Amino acid sequence: MKEKEIPVLWESKERCCGCTACMAACPVDAISMQPDEEGFAYPVIDPDKCIGCGKCVRSCIYR
């Protein structure tokens, strides 16, 4: 059985606007928005919940 691949939502903070589209697209609620040291919220994937479907990546306008 192939191990699921956890998607990379953003590679640099400049590539995320915090719109929560990825979080809304996730069918298993594996994404939450977590604030960084400046208070801007970025999506974080819970690898235990993620099923590797890729819907989050496809929903991102910056990809």
PQR file with spaces between the fields and no chain letter, atoms N, CA, C, O and H, PARSE charges and radii, in Angstrom:
ATOM       1  N    MET     1       0.841   -1.188    0.000 -0.4000 1.5000
ATOM       2  CA   MET     1       0.000    0.000    0.000 -0.0000 2.0000
ATOM       3  C    MET     1       0.883    1.246    0.000  0.5500 1.7000
ATOM       4  O    MET     1       1.838    1.337    0.771 -0.5500 1.4000
ATOM       5  N    LYS     2       0.561    2.196   -0.860 -0.4000 1.5000
ATOM       6  CA   LYS     2       1.325    3.434   -0.958 -0.0000 2.0000
ATOM       7  C    LYS     2       1.008    4.345    0.219  0.5500 1.7000
ATOM       8  O    LYS     2      -0.154    4.524    0.585 -0.5500 1.4000
ATOM       9  H    LYS     2      -0.215    2.122   -1.486  0.4000 1.0000
ATOM      10  N    GLU     3       2.051    4.920    0.809 -0.4000 1.5000
ATOM      11  CA   GLU     3       1.857    5.845    1.926 -0.0000 2.0000
ATOM      12  C    GLU     3       1.296    7.156    1.399  0.5500 1.7000
ATOM      13  O    GLU     3       1.716    7.634    0.346 -0.5500 1.4000
ATOM      14  H    GLU     3       2.995    4.776    0.512  0.4000 1.0000
ATOM      15  N    LYS     4       0.345    7.743    2.128 -0.4000 1.5000
ATOM      16  CA   LYS     4      -0.259    8.999    1.675 -0.0000 2.0000
ATOM      17  C    LYS     4       0.773   10.114    1.671  0.5500 1.7000
ATOM      18  O    LYS     4       1.689   10.145    2.493 -0.5500 1.4000
ATOM      19  H    LYS     4       0.003    7.354    2.984  0.4000 1.0000
ATOM      20  N    GLU     5       0.602   11.021    0.733 -0.4000 1.5000
ATOM      21  CA   GLU     5       1.499   12.158    0.634 -0.0000 2.0000
ATOM      22  C    GLU     5       0.798   13.384    1.200  0.5500 1.7000
ATOM      23  O    GLU     5      -0.275   13.769    0.735 -0.5500 1.4000
ATOM      24  H    GLU     5      -0.142   10.996    0.065  0.4000 1.0000
ATOM      25  N    ILE     6       1.411   13.990    2.202 -0.4000 1.5000
ATOM      26  CA   ILE     6       0.863   15.198    2.809 -0.0000 2.0000
ATOM      27  C    ILE     6       1.240   16.374    1.906  0.5500 1.7000
ATOM      28  O    ILE     6       2.424   16.602    1.660 -0.5500 1.4000
ATOM      29  H    ILE     6       2.282   13.678    2.580  0.4000 1.0000
ATOM      30  N    PRO     7       0.252   17.121    1.409 -0.5600 1.5000
ATOM      31  CA   PRO     7       0.551   18.227    0.495  0.2800 2.0000
ATOM      32  C    PRO     7       1.298   19.375    1.169  0.5500 1.7000
ATOM      33  O    PRO     7       1.215   19.556    2.384 -0.5500 1.4000
ATOM      34  N    VAL     8       2.014   20.134    0.378 -0.4000 1.5000
ATOM      35  CA   VAL     8       2.659   21.363    0.837 -0.0000 2.0000
ATOM      36  C    VAL     8       1.758   22.503    0.385  0.5500 1.7000
ATOM      37  O    VAL     8       1.580   22.710   -0.816 -0.5500 1.4000
ATOM      38  H    VAL     8       2.081   19.987   -0.609  0.4000 1.0000
ATOM      39  N    LEU     9       1.198   23.233    1.312 -0.4000 1.5000
ATOM      40  CA   LEU     9       0.257   24.294    0.968 -0.0000 2.0000
ATOM      41  C    LEU     9       0.953   25.575    0.537  0.5500 1.7000
ATOM      42  O    LEU     9       0.466   26.272   -0.353 -0.5500 1.4000
ATOM      43  H    LEU     9       1.343   23.066    2.287  0.4000 1.0000
ATOM      44  N    TRP    10       2.059   25.888    1.140 -0.4000 1.5000
ATOM      45  CA   TRP    10       2.817   27.086    0.769 -0.0000 2.0000
ATOM      46  C    TRP    10       4.286   26.853    1.070  0.5500 1.7000
ATOM      47  O    TRP    10       4.647   26.230    2.069 -0.5500 1.4000
ATOM      48  H    TRP    10       2.455   25.322    1.863  0.4000 1.0000
ATOM      49  N    GLU    11       5.126   27.369    0.180 -0.4000 1.5000
ATOM      50  CA   GLU    11       6.571   27.210    0.360 -0.0000 2.0000
ATOM      51  C    GLU    11       7.203   28.461    0.961  0.5500 1.7000
ATOM      52  O    GLU    11       8.260   28.388    1.588 -0.5500 1.4000
ATOM      53  H    GLU    11       4.833   27.875   -0.632  0.4000 1.0000
ATOM      54  N    SER    12       6.562   29.594    0.772 -0.4000 1.5000
ATOM      55  CA   SER    12       7.010   30.826    1.415 -0.0000 2.0000
ATOM      56  C    SER    12       5.764   31.602    1.829  0.5500 1.7000
ATOM      57  O    SER    12       4.715   31.492    1.195 -0.5500 1.4000
ATOM      58  H    SER    12       5.703   29.653    0.263  0.4000 1.0000
ATOM      59  N    LYS    13       5.885   32.366    2.869 -0.4000 1.5000
ATOM      60  CA   LYS    13       4.738   33.093    3.408 -0.0000 2.0000
ATOM      61  C    LYS    13       4.142   34.061    2.388  0.5500 1.7000
ATOM      62  O    LYS    13       2.956   34.383    2.461 -0.5500 1.4000
ATOM      63  H    LYS    13       6.738   32.455    3.384  0.4000 1.0000
ATOM      64  N    GLU    14       4.941   34.518    1.455 -0.4000 1.5000
ATOM      65  CA   GLU    14       4.453   35.439    0.438 -0.0000 2.0000
ATOM      66  C    GLU    14       3.476   34.750   -0.516  0.5500 1.7000
ATOM      67  O    GLU    14       2.745   35.421   -1.245 -0.5500 1.4000
ATOM      68  H    GLU    14       5.905   34.256    1.396  0.4000 1.0000
ATOM      69  N    ARG    15       3.460   33.421   -0.515 -0.4000 1.5000
ATOM      70  CA   ARG    15       2.596   32.655   -1.411 -0.0000 2.0000
ATOM      71  C    ARG    15       1.292   32.229   -0.729  0.5500 1.7000
ATOM      72  O    ARG    15       0.594   31.350   -1.234 -0.5500 1.4000
ATOM      73  H    ARG    15       4.054   32.876    0.077  0.4000 1.0000
ATOM      74  N    CYS    16       0.959   32.835    0.402 -0.4000 1.5000
ATOM      75  CA   CYS    16      -0.287   32.516    1.101 -0.0000 2.0000
ATOM      76  C    CYS    16      -0.945   33.826    1.532  0.5500 1.7000
ATOM      77  O    CYS    16      -0.331   34.660    2.198 -0.5500 1.4000
ATOM      78  H    CYS    16       1.526   33.549    0.812  0.4000 1.0000
ATOM      79  N    CYS    17      -2.212   33.987    1.133 -0.4000 1.5000
ATOM      80  CA   CYS    17      -2.920   35.216    1.502 -0.0000 2.0000
ATOM      81  C    CYS    17      -3.826   35.025    2.714  0.5500 1.7000
ATOM      82  O    CYS    17      -4.439   35.982    3.189 -0.5500 1.4000
ATOM      83  H    CYS    17      -2.711   33.310    0.592  0.4000 1.0000
ATOM      84  N    GLY    18      -3.914   33.786    3.220 -0.4000 1.5000
ATOM      85  CA   GLY    18      -4.727   33.513    4.391 -0.0000 2.0000
ATOM      86  C    GLY    18      -6.214   33.466    4.109  0.5500 1.7000
ATOM      87  O    GLY    18      -7.019   33.695    5.011 -0.5500 1.4000
ATOM      88  H    GLY    18      -3.416   33.009    2.834  0.4000 1.0000
ATOM      89  N    CYS    19      -6.597   33.173    2.874 -0.4000 1.5000
ATOM      90  CA   CYS    19      -8.009   33.212    2.474 -0.0000 2.0000
ATOM      91  C    CYS    19      -8.839   32.043    3.011  0.5500 1.7000
ATOM      92  O    CYS    19     -10.068   32.115    2.988 -0.5500 1.4000
ATOM      93  H    CYS    19      -5.943   32.986    2.140  0.4000 1.0000
ATOM      94  N    THR    20      -8.221   30.998    3.482 -0.4000 1.5000
ATOM      95  CA   THR    20      -8.834   29.783    4.039 -0.0000 2.0000
ATOM      96  C    THR    20      -9.521   28.896    3.005  0.5500 1.7000
ATOM      97  O    THR    20     -10.290   28.009    3.376 -0.5500 1.4000
ATOM      98  H    THR    20      -7.223   30.941    3.501  0.4000 1.0000
ATOM      99  N    ALA    21      -9.260   29.115    1.711 -0.4000 1.5000
ATOM     100  CA   ALA    21      -9.854   28.260    0.674 -0.0000 2.0000
ATOM     101  C    ALA    21      -9.421   26.812    0.861  0.5500 1.7000
ATOM     102  O    ALA    21     -10.230   25.900    0.689 -0.5500 1.4000
ATOM     103  H    ALA    21      -8.636   29.836    1.409  0.4000 1.0000
ATOM     104  N    CYS    22      -8.174   26.590    1.205 -0.4000 1.5000
ATOM     105  CA   CYS    22      -7.675   25.224    1.406 -0.0000 2.0000
ATOM     106  C    CYS    22      -8.383   24.564    2.587  0.5500 1.7000
ATOM     107  O    CYS    22      -8.740   23.388    2.525 -0.5500 1.4000
ATOM     108  H    CYS    22      -7.517   27.330    1.344  0.4000 1.0000
ATOM     109  N    MET    23      -8.578   25.309    3.639 -0.4000 1.5000
ATOM     110  CA   MET    23      -9.256   24.777    4.815 -0.0000 2.0000
ATOM     111  C    MET    23     -10.711   24.422    4.478  0.5500 1.7000
ATOM     112  O    MET    23     -11.214   23.386    4.913 -0.5500 1.4000
ATOM     113  H    MET    23      -8.288   26.264    3.689  0.4000 1.0000
ATOM     114  N    ALA    24     -11.377   25.271    3.713 -0.4000 1.5000
ATOM     115  CA   ALA    24     -12.761   25.016    3.324 -0.0000 2.0000
ATOM     116  C    ALA    24     -12.879   23.822    2.379  0.5500 1.7000
ATOM     117  O    ALA    24     -13.897   23.130    2.382 -0.5500 1.4000
ATOM     118  H    ALA    24     -10.969   26.112    3.359  0.4000 1.0000
ATOM     119  N    ALA    25     -11.852   23.577    1.576 -0.4000 1.5000
ATOM     120  CA   ALA    25     -11.893   22.486    0.603 -0.0000 2.0000
ATOM     121  C    ALA    25     -11.608   21.122    1.224  0.5500 1.7000
ATOM     122  O    ALA    25     -11.927   20.095    0.625 -0.5500 1.4000
ATOM     123  H    ALA    25     -11.025   24.140    1.573  0.4000 1.0000
ATOM     124  N    CYS    26     -11.025   21.097    2.392 -0.4000 1.5000
ATOM     125  CA   CYS    26     -10.632   19.830    3.012 -0.0000 2.0000
ATOM     126  C    CYS    26     -11.860   19.045    3.484  0.5500 1.7000
ATOM     127  O    CYS    26     -12.622   19.533    4.319 -0.5500 1.4000
ATOM     128  H    CYS    26     -10.766   21.931    2.879  0.4000 1.0000
ATOM     129  N    PRO    27     -12.057   17.825    2.951 -0.5600 1.5000
ATOM     130  CA   PRO    27     -13.240   17.047    3.320  0.2800 2.0000
ATOM     131  C    PRO    27     -13.171   16.392    4.699  0.5500 1.7000
ATOM     132  O    PRO    27     -14.174   15.869    5.187 -0.5500 1.4000
ATOM     133  N    VAL    28     -11.994   16.417    5.331 -0.4000 1.5000
ATOM     134  CA   VAL    28     -11.837   15.757    6.632 -0.0000 2.0000
ATOM     135  C    VAL    28     -11.393   16.724    7.739  0.5500 1.7000
ATOM     136  O    VAL    28     -10.960   16.289    8.806 -0.5500 1.4000
ATOM     137  H    VAL    28     -11.180   16.841    4.935  0.4000 1.0000
ATOM     138  N    ASP    29     -11.499   18.015    7.487 -0.4000 1.5000
ATOM     139  CA   ASP    29     -11.130   19.051    8.473 -0.0000 2.0000
ATOM     140  C    ASP    29      -9.723   18.861    9.031  0.5500 1.7000
ATOM     141  O    ASP    29      -9.496   18.960   10.237 -0.5500 1.4000
ATOM     142  H    ASP    29     -11.851   18.369    6.620  0.4000 1.0000
ATOM     143  N    ALA    30      -8.787   18.588    8.128 -0.4000 1.5000
ATOM     144  CA   ALA    30      -7.404   18.368    8.545 -0.0000 2.0000
ATOM     145  C    ALA    30      -6.582   19.649    8.560  0.5500 1.7000
ATOM     146  O    ALA    30      -5.415   19.621    8.953 -0.5500 1.4000
ATOM     147  H    ALA    30      -8.971   18.509    7.149  0.4000 1.0000
ATOM     148  N    ILE    31      -7.161   20.775    8.143 -0.4000 1.5000
ATOM     149  CA   ILE    31      -6.417   22.029    8.054 -0.0000 2.0000
ATOM     150  C    ILE    31      -6.966   23.035    9.044  0.5500 1.7000
ATOM     151  O    ILE    31      -8.175   23.250    9.132 -0.5500 1.4000
ATOM     152  H    ILE    31      -8.109   20.798    7.824  0.4000 1.0000
ATOM     153  N    SER    32      -6.059   23.647    9.786 -0.4000 1.5000
ATOM     154  CA   SER    32      -6.447   24.736   10.683 -0.0000 2.0000
ATOM     155  C    SER    32      -5.551   25.928   10.377  0.5500 1.7000
ATOM     156  O    SER    32      -4.455   25.774    9.838 -0.5500 1.4000
ATOM     157  H    SER    32      -5.077   23.473    9.714  0.4000 1.0000
ATOM     158  N    MET    33      -6.023   27.096   10.723 -0.4000 1.5000
ATOM     159  CA   MET    33      -5.238   28.314   10.514 -0.0000 2.0000
ATOM     160  C    MET    33      -4.542   28.646   11.828  0.5500 1.7000
ATOM     161  O    MET    33      -5.185   28.810   12.864 -0.5500 1.4000
ATOM     162  H    MET    33      -6.913   27.221   11.161  0.4000 1.0000
ATOM     163  N    GLN    34      -3.215   28.741   11.766 -0.4000 1.5000
ATOM     164  CA   GLN    34      -2.406   29.002   12.962 -0.0000 2.0000
ATOM     165  C    GLN    34      -1.644   30.311   12.782  0.5500 1.7000
ATOM     166  O    GLN    34      -1.028   30.526   11.738 -0.5500 1.4000
ATOM     167  H    GLN    34      -2.692   28.607   10.923  0.4000 1.0000
ATOM     168  N    PRO    35      -1.679   31.186   13.781 -0.5600 1.5000
ATOM     169  CA   PRO    35      -0.967   32.458   13.664  0.2800 2.0000
ATOM     170  C    PRO    35       0.541   32.285   13.797  0.5500 1.7000
ATOM     171  O    PRO    35       1.031   31.454   14.562 -0.5500 1.4000
ATOM     172  N    ASP    36       1.266   33.105   13.019 -0.4000 1.5000
ATOM     173  CA   ASP    36       2.721   33.117   13.149 -0.0000 2.0000
ATOM     174  C    ASP    36       3.111   34.130   14.216  0.5500 1.7000
ATOM     175  O    ASP    36       2.250   34.628   14.942 -0.5500 1.4000
ATOM     176  H    ASP    36       0.868   33.780   12.398  0.4000 1.0000
ATOM     177  N    GLU    37       4.384   34.434   14.316 -0.4000 1.5000
ATOM     178  CA   GLU    37       4.879   35.345   15.360 -0.0000 2.0000
ATOM     179  C    GLU    37       4.369   36.777   15.178  0.5500 1.7000
ATOM     180  O    GLU    37       4.392   37.563   16.125 -0.5500 1.4000
ATOM     181  H    GLU    37       5.083   34.030   13.726  0.4000 1.0000
ATOM     182  N    GLU    38       3.905   37.126   13.963 -0.4000 1.5000
ATOM     183  CA   GLU    38       3.371   38.460   13.704 -0.0000 2.0000
ATOM     184  C    GLU    38       1.842   38.489   13.759  0.5500 1.7000
ATOM     185  O    GLU    38       1.236   39.550   13.612 -0.5500 1.4000
ATOM     186  H    GLU    38       3.886   36.488   13.193  0.4000 1.0000
ATOM     187  N    GLY    39       1.219   37.326   13.970 -0.4000 1.5000
ATOM     188  CA   GLY    39      -0.224   37.263   14.098 -0.0000 2.0000
ATOM     189  C    GLY    39      -0.980   36.936   12.825  0.5500 1.7000
ATOM     190  O    GLY    39      -2.208   36.850   12.844 -0.5500 1.4000
ATOM     191  H    GLY    39       1.712   36.464   14.089  0.4000 1.0000
ATOM     192  N    PHE    40      -0.264   36.748   11.702 -0.4000 1.5000
ATOM     193  CA   PHE    40      -0.928   36.389   10.453 -0.0000 2.0000
ATOM     194  C    PHE    40      -1.188   34.889   10.446  0.5500 1.7000
ATOM     195  O    PHE    40      -0.292   34.109   10.769 -0.5500 1.4000
ATOM     196  H    PHE    40       0.733   36.817   11.686  0.4000 1.0000
ATOM     197  N    ALA    41      -2.389   34.475   10.088 -0.4000 1.5000
ATOM     198  CA   ALA    41      -2.760   33.059   10.128 -0.0000 2.0000
ATOM     199  C    ALA    41      -2.392   32.337    8.831  0.5500 1.7000
ATOM     200  O    ALA    41      -2.692   32.805    7.732 -0.5500 1.4000
ATOM     201  H    ALA    41      -3.116   35.109    9.825  0.4000 1.0000
ATOM     202  N    TYR    42      -1.734   31.187    8.987 -0.4000 1.5000
ATOM     203  CA   TYR    42      -1.340   30.336    7.868 -0.0000 2.0000
ATOM     204  C    TYR    42      -1.934   28.953    8.061  0.5500 1.7000
ATOM     205  O    TYR    42      -2.106   28.506    9.195 -0.5500 1.4000
ATOM     206  H    TYR    42      -1.490   30.807    9.879  0.4000 1.0000
ATOM     207  N    PRO    43      -2.251   28.265    6.964 -0.5600 1.5000
ATOM     208  CA   PRO    43      -2.813   26.923    7.085  0.2800 2.0000
ATOM     209  C    PRO    43      -1.774   25.902    7.524  0.5500 1.7000
ATOM     210  O    PRO    43      -0.628   25.916    7.074 -0.5500 1.4000
ATOM     211  N    VAL    44      -2.208   25.017    8.415 -0.4000 1.5000
ATOM     212  CA   VAL    44      -1.358   23.938    8.910 -0.0000 2.0000
ATOM     213  C    VAL    44      -2.161   22.643    8.775  0.5500 1.7000
ATOM     214  O    VAL    44      -3.320   22.576    9.186 -0.5500 1.4000
ATOM     215  H    VAL    44      -3.138   25.006    8.781  0.4000 1.0000
ATOM     216  N    ILE    45      -1.536   21.622    8.198 -0.4000 1.5000
ATOM     217  CA   ILE    45      -2.204   20.339    7.994 -0.0000 2.0000
ATOM     218  C    ILE    45      -1.882   19.391    9.145  0.5500 1.7000
ATOM     219  O    ILE    45      -0.724   19.240    9.535 -0.5500 1.4000
ATOM     220  H    ILE    45      -0.594   21.676    7.865  0.4000 1.0000
ATOM     221  N    ASP    46      -2.910   18.760    9.677 -0.4000 1.5000
ATOM     222  CA   ASP    46      -2.741   17.717   10.688 -0.0000 2.0000
ATOM     223  C    ASP    46      -2.498   16.414    9.921  0.5500 1.7000
ATOM     224  O    ASP    46      -3.424   15.885    9.306 -0.5500 1.4000
ATOM     225  H    ASP    46      -3.851   18.882    9.361  0.4000 1.0000
ATOM     226  N    PRO    47      -1.276   15.891    9.946 -0.5600 1.5000
ATOM     227  CA   PRO    47      -0.969   14.689    9.162  0.2800 2.0000
ATOM     228  C    PRO    47      -1.746   13.456    9.592  0.5500 1.7000
ATOM     229  O    PRO    47      -1.911   12.527    8.801 -0.5500 1.4000
ATOM     230  N    ASP    48      -2.225   13.431   10.826 -0.4000 1.5000
ATOM     231  CA   ASP    48      -3.016   12.295   11.292 -0.0000 2.0000
ATOM     232  C    ASP    48      -4.423   12.293   10.697  0.5500 1.7000
ATOM     233  O    ASP    48      -5.042   11.236   10.572 -0.5500 1.4000
ATOM     234  H    ASP    48      -2.091   14.185   11.468  0.4000 1.0000
ATOM     235  N    LYS    49      -4.926   13.462   10.333 -0.4000 1.5000
ATOM     236  CA   LYS    49      -6.265   13.568    9.743 -0.0000 2.0000
ATOM     237  C    LYS    49      -6.236   13.568    8.212  0.5500 1.7000
ATOM     238  O    LYS    49      -7.181   13.111    7.569 -0.5500 1.4000
ATOM     239  H    LYS    49      -4.424   14.320   10.435  0.4000 1.0000
ATOM     240  N    CYS    50      -5.153   14.081    7.638 -0.4000 1.5000
ATOM     241  CA   CYS    50      -5.052   14.248    6.174 -0.0000 2.0000
ATOM     242  C    CYS    50      -5.148   12.901    5.464  0.5500 1.7000
ATOM     243  O    CYS    50      -4.516   11.925    5.867 -0.5500 1.4000
ATOM     244  H    CYS    50      -4.386   14.452    8.160  0.4000 1.0000
ATOM     245  N    ILE    51      -5.955   12.866    4.392 -0.4000 1.5000
ATOM     246  CA   ILE    51      -6.088   11.647    3.591 -0.0000 2.0000
ATOM     247  C    ILE    51      -5.325   11.751    2.273  0.5500 1.7000
ATOM     248  O    ILE    51      -5.347   10.817    1.472 -0.5500 1.4000
ATOM     249  H    ILE    51      -6.469   13.659    4.065  0.4000 1.0000
ATOM     250  N    GLY    52      -4.647   12.880    2.041 -0.4000 1.5000
ATOM     251  CA   GLY    52      -3.818   13.052    0.852 -0.0000 2.0000
ATOM     252  C    GLY    52      -4.589   13.227   -0.443  0.5500 1.7000
ATOM     253  O    GLY    52      -4.079   12.878   -1.508 -0.5500 1.4000
ATOM     254  H    GLY    52      -4.628   13.639    2.693  0.4000 1.0000
ATOM     255  N    CYS    53      -5.810   13.759   -0.382 -0.4000 1.5000
ATOM     256  CA   CYS    53      -6.653   13.881   -1.579 -0.0000 2.0000
ATOM     257  C    CYS    53      -6.220   15.015   -2.503  0.5500 1.7000
ATOM     258  O    CYS    53      -6.503   14.963   -3.700 -0.5500 1.4000
ATOM     259  H    CYS    53      -6.224   14.042    0.483  0.4000 1.0000
ATOM     260  N    GLY    54      -5.541   16.042   -1.982 -0.4000 1.5000
ATOM     261  CA   GLY    54      -5.054   17.141   -2.797 -0.0000 2.0000
ATOM     262  C    GLY    54      -6.065   18.242   -3.081  0.5500 1.7000
ATOM     263  O    GLY    54      -5.754   19.178   -3.818 -0.5500 1.4000
ATOM     264  H    GLY    54      -5.312   16.084   -1.009  0.4000 1.0000
ATOM     265  N    LYS    55      -7.259   18.159   -2.521 -0.4000 1.5000
ATOM     266  CA   LYS    55      -8.272   19.188   -2.762 -0.0000 2.0000
ATOM     267  C    LYS    55      -7.813   20.550   -2.257  0.5500 1.7000
ATOM     268  O    LYS    55      -8.153   21.577   -2.845 -0.5500 1.4000
ATOM     269  H    LYS    55      -7.512   17.399   -1.922  0.4000 1.0000
ATOM     270  N    CYS    56      -7.060   20.564   -1.194 -0.4000 1.5000
ATOM     271  CA   CYS    56      -6.558   21.823   -0.640 -0.0000 2.0000
ATOM     272  C    CYS    56      -5.635   22.523   -1.641  0.5500 1.7000
ATOM     273  O    CYS    56      -5.741   23.730   -1.856 -0.5500 1.4000
ATOM     274  H    CYS    56      -6.784   19.730   -0.717  0.4000 1.0000
ATOM     275  N    VAL    57      -4.746   21.763   -2.239 -0.4000 1.5000
ATOM     276  CA   VAL    57      -3.795   22.335   -3.199 -0.0000 2.0000
ATOM     277  C    VAL    57      -4.525   22.846   -4.436  0.5500 1.7000
ATOM     278  O    VAL    57      -4.206   23.920   -4.946 -0.5500 1.4000
ATOM     279  H    VAL    57      -4.660   20.782   -2.064  0.4000 1.0000
ATOM     280  N    ARG    58      -5.486   22.095   -4.912 -0.4000 1.5000
ATOM     281  CA   ARG    58      -6.241   22.507   -6.107 -0.0000 2.0000
ATOM     282  C    ARG    58      -7.106   23.741   -5.844  0.5500 1.7000
ATOM     283  O    ARG    58      -7.454   24.451   -6.788 -0.5500 1.4000
ATOM     284  H    ARG    58      -5.745   21.222   -4.498  0.4000 1.0000
ATOM     285  N    SER    59      -7.457   24.009   -4.600 -0.4000 1.5000
ATOM     286  CA   SER    59      -8.294   25.165   -4.284 -0.0000 2.0000
ATOM     287  C    SER    59      -7.491   26.460   -4.158  0.5500 1.7000
ATOM     288  O    SER    59      -8.076   27.543   -4.144 -0.5500 1.4000
ATOM     289  H    SER    59      -7.175   23.433   -3.834  0.4000 1.0000
ATOM     290  N    CYS    60      -6.186   26.370   -4.069 -0.4000 1.5000
ATOM     291  CA   CYS    60      -5.333   27.542   -3.824 -0.0000 2.0000
ATOM     292  C    CYS    60      -5.178   28.386   -5.086  0.5500 1.7000
ATOM     293  O    CYS    60      -4.824   27.877   -6.150 -0.5500 1.4000
ATOM     294  H    CYS    60      -5.711   25.490   -4.081  0.4000 1.0000
ATOM     295  N    ILE    61      -5.447   29.679   -4.953 -0.4000 1.5000
ATOM     296  CA   ILE    61      -5.329   30.591   -6.096 -0.0000 2.0000
ATOM     297  C    ILE    61      -3.869   30.925   -6.419  0.5500 1.7000
ATOM     298  O    ILE    61      -3.587   31.437   -7.502 -0.5500 1.4000
ATOM     299  H    ILE    61      -5.735   30.092   -4.089  0.4000 1.0000
ATOM     300  N    TYR    62      -2.953   30.650   -5.518 -0.4000 1.5000
ATOM     301  CA   TYR    62      -1.542   30.974   -5.722 -0.0000 2.0000
ATOM     302  C    TYR    62      -0.729   29.809   -6.274  0.5500 1.7000
ATOM     303  O    TYR    62       0.491   29.923   -6.391 -0.5500 1.4000
ATOM     304  H    TYR    62      -3.182   30.234   -4.638  0.4000 1.0000
ATOM     305  N    ARG    63      -1.356   28.712   -6.612 -0.4000 1.5000
ATOM     306  CA   ARG    63      -0.642   27.539   -7.124 -0.0000 2.0000
ATOM     307  C    ARG    63      -0.700   27.482   -8.613  0.5500 1.7000
ATOM     308  O    ARG    63      -0.152   26.561   -9.218 -0.5500 1.4000
ATOM     309  H    ARG    63      -2.347   28.620   -6.518  0.4000 1.0000
